[in-house]
Amino acid sequence: MAQQPHIEPHTTAWNAQTWLSFLMSTSMTVGGVLLAPVDWWTRGYLLMGVVFMVASSFTLAKTLRDNHEAEKLRNRISSAKADALLREFEQAA
């Protein structure tokens, strides 16, 4: 059976950069909403939108990752079944 390639984890620098980017973009967006020349009701509405957008982005990313991982597992199972059938066929011949 074919060996699956080993996937290396991300580097510490990459992890730090992604977290820093996320925190900066979120804080700048929230800061912009809080400093906007509008009343508090409008700020509250915009902040709820920001919170919902961040939460739905995490959910979408997790769903896409889970679907990708499930597809990889299905492919491995299908490949294993095909390999087993080929071995049976070769042994019978």
C-alpha positions, 0 to 999 in steps of 0.5 A: 500500500502507498505510504501517505506523505508526512505533513509537517506542522507550520513553523512558529513564525508562520503561526505568530504571523497569522495570529498577529495578522488576525489580532491586528485586523480585528482590533483595527476594525473594532477601533474603526467602528468605535471611532466612527462618527455615528451614534452608539446604536449604529456602533453596536449594530456594526460590532455585532456584524463584525463578531458574526463575520469573525465567528462565521469565518472560523466556522467556514474554515473549520468546515472546509478543513473537515471536508478536506480531511474526510475526502482524504480519508475516503480516498485512502479507504477507496485506495486500500479497497482497490489495492486489496482487489488487485492483490486478490486478482493477482493471486488468483491469476 
